Amino acid sequence: MAQKPSIPKGTRDFSPEEVARRQYIFGIIRKNFELYGYMPIETPSFENSETLMGKYGEEGDRLIFKILNSGDYLSKANEEYLTAKDSLRLTASISEKALRYDLTVPFARYVVQHQNDIVFPFKRYQIQPVWRADRPQNGRFREFYQCDADVVGSKSLWQEVELVQLYDAVFSELGLEGVTIKINNRKILSGIAEVIGAKDKLIDFTVALDKLDKIGEDGVKKEMLEKGISASAIEKVQPLFHFSGTVNEKLAKLSQMLSASEEGRKGIEELGFICQNITQLGLAKCTLDLDVTLARGLNYYTGAILEVAAPESVKMGSIGGGGRYDDLTGIFGLKDVSGVGISFGLDRIYLVLEQLDLFPEAVASSTTAIFFNFGESEAQYAMKAIQQLRTAGIKTELFPENVKMDKQFKYADRRNIPFAVMAGTSEIEQGKYQLKNLKSGQQELLDLENLKKALS
Amino acid sequence: MAQKPSIPKGTRDFSPEEVARRQYIFGIIRKNFELYGYMPIETPSFENSETLMGKYGEEGDRLIFKILNSGDYLSKANEEYLTAKDSLRLTASISEKALRYDLTVPFARYVVQHQNDIVFPFKRYQIQPVWRADRPQNGRFREFYQCDADVVGSKSLWQEVELVQLYDAVFSELGLEGVTIKINNRKILSGIAEVIGAKDKLIDFTVALDKLDKIGEDGVKKEMLEKGISASAIEKVQPLFHFSGTVNEKLAKLSQMLSASEEGRKGIEELGFICQNITQLGLAKCTLDLDVTLARGLNYYTGAILEVAAPESVKMGSIGGGGRYDDLTGIFGLKDVSGVGISFGLDRIYLVLEQLDLFPEAVASSTTAIFFNFGESEAQYAMKAIQQLRTAGIKTELFPENVKMDKQFKYADRRNIPFAVMAGTSEIEQGKYQLKNLKSGQQELLDLENLKKALS
């Protein structure tokens, strides 16, 4: 009968301390989203399969969790695929719903479905879990939260400026030093491919270039050659392999390199606007850097591309990313809605804060004071005080059983509760309470008003 | 290509205003849970099927959403059931995971799995969605949130006292008048069944009694007779059909009626302790009432049974419920862990607050001030102020495009933004800002410091 309980691989239980720390991060993200005018929406955990399927490529389709139809699902199963035991093809006939894979496609669906109620430009944020049947590994889970802010219906580059500021606001409030916000632009990558005569090989070119910090200059060049990009073309982009300097210096170098490409010039102009305004306005703790190798799902982005790198000391890689896309809602029939958005990687941010010991101590604090239990009438006396302390916003508990003191002390200790309150016959007679600081051992006899003050 | 987008039946999209209102309710529930010493945990959205199946009865099993195994799931499908097209039996061989159906079973699983890390008594709360393949209908959804607080590992009746107080604290803070917290005790129902000689018919008896306010005295008696409860037995419980008076009067009547039943007397003692202490401590806005017909999943509860009735004016029925159970974790092999818990019905509470117009206006407020856009250099001037206002915690936006004023006004109006800030050439020269109250039409010329003050 009794089972040894466990949870599915790639999923997690969160303890009170972990929930509190996650809520701390969510809280700062949410607060800043709202300060920047983004408004929350929520969408269902599962969508109709046709909403999700075909939106993430073949690999994505495979990683979407499908929900089995309820009831006698086999009665509607496709006979041919059932007989052939063709799992892949059978699925559509026995599963109509699937768990969301990201927040972007449901957002696009939401915008199209509610387009008549939405005021554009529509700035929305969404903090909800997503599910992927990925192979679980270090830091990769089958259920995890995404925190996205997007604005659709505006082509203004001020949106990009604000999103850079928003990243800076969140990471600064989290106390993170040394975060780099990397920026690039799809049009610059297109321009480069154009001037080297490899316009038809844009994807191959950028995929290779994106690997620069992993496989080095020689590796990238080798891959480009293999993909059919000529040696002379590669020669033309030689400066990219040692692309250093300030953002302005980099923009100047790109201007030279891309003077012949209209698209390239447009990309430089866009990047210039964003970088110049960010410089003017200043960032609190983050650094903005132009990273010409940054590509991130190039098929998707049409303008700015953003990625946030954790402080170098923690070896965590990207803790956020985003960019501009010009036709998010087209898949659902609403054309020409330009959008730009960013995402925060909650799990990695958590690990970074943990590694750097940046969670404030108060975050994980539970109850402030526990009243020890000396019996029924003492508990009644305690409960009257507890009621008033709670009304005053002080987290308070009564130890529920009248057991030996050492057991009650041990409980307070294991729960990390900083104060104990004791009131036996003599305190009750005086209308007072013994307040004990469980760390220092200090003890004070106080009336209710002063007890309230001491615990506030 | 383009699909008309929709969402699965029984699920919902939540607009920014709805999310804000839901967060308002969650916030008050969460705050009070923590004031009472409950700590948050979270469990995965899906569990291993064997964790959930068989825990909610046959009907429950049917309503659990099953997740299709990834990859070539048919390769492991049971041949016999596949050939027989036996959907029900096949499921276990093609689905290993299922969406959680409630928060109680995952909590029990959590307690057993983490028993060595948990300090008992363990007071946990959990606010997460659950999924049920129920027929969607008015106010019943396939995805909905549960908000549960439970304490396990303590038999102290102070827990029940506190849970009544907790209900009162939450509903009072939500501004709800006229809420009734109904209380009963399984032992009293057992005692009644015992003294009327229908101990073996406890379930039939209570199921019938529970219908009193729906089918009336005659209906209940008829059902009891049909279930084989004798007329003379029914005669003995005649007082229950018109059971009125104060809690103390009701307890006195029950004491008489149940004097011959040890279990009944125990139930009265327990109820007496809870009611007496609640009377002593007082409730802010709710009323505690003893409802001897209250049964709520009797198989589950072993002591106190609680249910919260919405104010009579709104015809909503139960907006919360709970009770004590003595062997929650037994199904996972951990015996003798007594627990007691309560749950808040978020969706119904939302409807009640909406109907009574009790959501504070501020809850749904979005951005406080929007800066109109008069062109690039004006926008740069605006952005410097916006940055400072946001740092001061004021929700501020820049209208992203330099378009005609009426379009910007219309946007502010539709977004319900109360203030607009305008700064053109002349304001910039003076280093000032025009602040316009969009409701009154009043306008003021202010420097940044005073703008900040005016918007705080």
Chai-1 contact restraints between the chains, C-beta under 6 A:
chainA,res_idxA,chainB,res_idxB,connection_type,confidence,min_distance_angstrom,max_distance_angstrom,comment,restraint_id
A,A2,B,G333,contact,1.0,0.0,6.0,A-B,restraint_1
A,P5,B,R109,contact,1.0,0.0,6.0,A-B,restraint_2
A,P5,B,V112,contact,1.0,0.0,6.0,A-B,restraint_3
A,P5,B,Q113,contact,1.0,0.0,6.0,A-B,restraint_4
A,P5,B,F332,contact,1.0,0.0,6.0,A-B,restraint_5
A,I7,B,P44,contact,1.0,0.0,6.0,A-B,restraint_6
A,P8,B,N48,contact,1.0,0.0,6.0,A-B,restraint_7
A,P8,B,K97,contact,1.0,0.0,6.0,A-B,restraint_8
A,T11,B,P44,contact,1.0,0.0,6.0,A-B,restraint_9
A,D13,B,T43,contact,1.0,0.0,6.0,A-B,restraint_10
A,D13,B,Y110,contact,1.0,0.0,6.0,A-B,restraint_11
A,F14,B,E42,contact,1.0,0.0,6.0,A-B,restraint_12
A,P16,B,M39,contact,1.0,0.0,6.0,A-B,restraint_13
A,P16,B,P40,contact,1.0,0.0,6.0,A-B,restraint_14
A,P16,B,I41,contact,1.0,0.0,6.0,A-B,restraint_15
A,V19,B,P40,contact,1.0,0.0,6.0,A-B,restraint_16
A,V19,B,E42,contact,1.0,0.0,6.0,A-B,restraint_17
A,E34,B,K395,contact,1.0,0.0,6.0,A-B,restraint_18
A,L35,B,R390,contact,1.0,0.0,6.0,A-B,restraint_19
A,L35,B,K395,contact,1.0,0.0,6.0,A-B,restraint_20
A,G37,B,T367,contact,1.0,0.0,6.0,A-B,restraint_21
A,G37,B,E397,contact,1.0,0.0,6.0,A-B,restraint_22
A,M39,B,P16,contact,1.0,0.0,6.0,A-B,restraint_23
A,M39,B,S366,contact,1.0,0.0,6.0,A-B,restraint_24
A,P40,B,P16,contact,1.0,0.0,6.0,A-B,restraint_25
A,P40,B,V19,contact,1.0,0.0,6.0,A-B,restraint_26
A,I41,B,P16,contact,1.0,0.0,6.0,A-B,restraint_27
A,E42,B,F14,contact,1.0,0.0,6.0,A-B,restraint_28
A,E42,B,V19,contact,1.0,0.0,6.0,A-B,restraint_29
A,T43,B,D13,contact,1.0,0.0,6.0,A-B,restraint_30
A,P44,B,I7,contact,1.0,0.0,6.0,A-B,restraint_31
A,P44,B,T11,contact,1.0,0.0,6.0,A-B,restraint_32
A,P44,B,E143,contact,1.0,0.0,6.0,A-B,restraint_33
A,S45,B,E143,contact,1.0,0.0,6.0,A-B,restraint_34
A,N48,B,P8,contact,1.0,0.0,6.0,A-B,restraint_35
A,E50,B,Q3,contact,1.0,0.0,6.0,A-B,restraint_36
A,F65,B,I67,contact,1.0,0.0,6.0,A-B,restraint_37
A,K66,B,L68,contact,1.0,0.0,6.0,A-B,restraint_38
A,I67,B,F65,contact,1.0,0.0,6.0,A-B,restraint_39
A,I67,B,I67,contact,1.0,0.0,6.0,A-B,restraint_40
A,L68,B,K66,contact,1.0,0.0,6.0,A-B,restraint_41
A,L68,B,L68,contact,1.0,0.0,6.0,A-B,restraint_42
A,L68,B,S95,contact,1.0,0.0,6.0,A-B,restraint_43
A,S70,B,A133,contact,1.0,0.0,6.0,A-B,restraint_44
A,D72,B,S87,contact,1.0,0.0,6.0,A-B,restraint_45
A,Y73,B,S87,contact,1.0,0.0,6.0,A-B,restraint_46
A,L74,B,K85,contact,1.0,0.0,6.0,A-B,restraint_47
A,L74,B,S87,contact,1.0,0.0,6.0,A-B,restraint_48
A,K85,B,L74,contact,1.0,0.0,6.0,A-B,restraint_49
A,S87,B,D72,contact,1.0,0.0,6.0,A-B,restraint_50
A,S87,B,Y73,contact,1.0,0.0,6.0,A-B,restraint_51
A,S87,B,L74,contact,1.0,0.0,6.0,A-B,restraint_52
A,S95,B,L68,contact,1.0,0.0,6.0,A-B,restraint_53
A,K97,B,P8,contact,1.0,0.0,6.0,A-B,restraint_54
A,R109,B,P5,contact,1.0,0.0,6.0,A-B,restraint_55
A,Y110,B,D13,contact,1.0,0.0,6.0,A-B,restraint_56
A,V112,B,P5,contact,1.0,0.0,6.0,A-B,restraint_57
A,Q113,B,P5,contact,1.0,0.0,6.0,A-B,restraint_58
A,V119,B,R414,contact,1.0,0.0,6.0,A-B,restraint_59
A,V119,B,R415,contact,1.0,0.0,6.0,A-B,restraint_60
A,P121,B,P400,contact,1.0,0.0,6.0,A-B,restraint_61
A,A133,B,S70,contact,1.0,0.0,6.0,A-B,restraint_62
A,E143,B,P44,contact,1.0,0.0,6.0,A-B,restraint_63
A,E143,B,S45,contact,1.0,0.0,6.0,A-B,restraint_64
A,S154,B,P400,contact,1.0,0.0,6.0,A-B,restraint_65
A,S156,B,P400,contact,1.0,0.0,6.0,A-B,restraint_66
A,S156,B,E401,contact,1.0,0.0,6.0,A-B,restraint_67
A,W158,B,L398,contact,1.0,0.0,6.0,A-B,restraint_68
A,W158,B,P400,contact,1.0,0.0,6.0,A-B,restraint_69
A,Q159,B,P400,contact,1.0,0.0,6.0,A-B,restraint_70
A,L281,B,M383,contact,1.0,0.0,6.0,A-B,restraint_71
A,L281,B,Q387,contact,1.0,0.0,6.0,A-B,restraint_72
A,F332,B,P5,contact,1.0,0.0,6.0,A-B,restraint_73
A,G333,B,A2,contact,1.0,0.0,6.0,A-B,restraint_74
A,S366,B,M39,contact,1.0,0.0,6.0,A-B,restraint_75
A,T367,B,G37,contact,1.0,0.0,6.0,A-B,restraint_76
A,M383,B,L281,contact,1.0,0.0,6.0,A-B,restraint_77
A,Q387,B,L281,contact,1.0,0.0,6.0,A-B,restraint_78
A,R390,B,L35,contact,1.0,0.0,6.0,A-B,restraint_79
A,K395,B,E34,contact,1.0,0.0,6.0,A-B,restraint_80
A,K395,B,L35,contact,1.0,0.0,6.0,A-B,restraint_81
A,E397,B,G37,contact,1.0,0.0,6.0,A-B,restraint_82
A,L398,B,W158,contact,1.0,0.0,6.0,A-B,restraint_83
A,P400,B,P121,contact,1.0,0.0,6.0,A-B,restraint_84
A,P400,B,S154,contact,1.0,0.0,6.0,A-B,restraint_85
A,P400,B,S156,contact,1.0,0.0,6.0,A-B,restraint_86
A,P400,B,W158,contact,1.0,0.0,6.0,A-B,restraint_87
A,P400,B,Q159,contact,1.0,0.0,6.0,A-B,restraint_88
A,E401,B,S156,contact,1.0,0.0,6.0,A-B,restraint_89
A,R414,B,V119,contact,1.0,0.0,6.0,A-B,restraint_90
A,R415,B,V119,contact,1.0,0.0,6.0,A-B,restraint_91
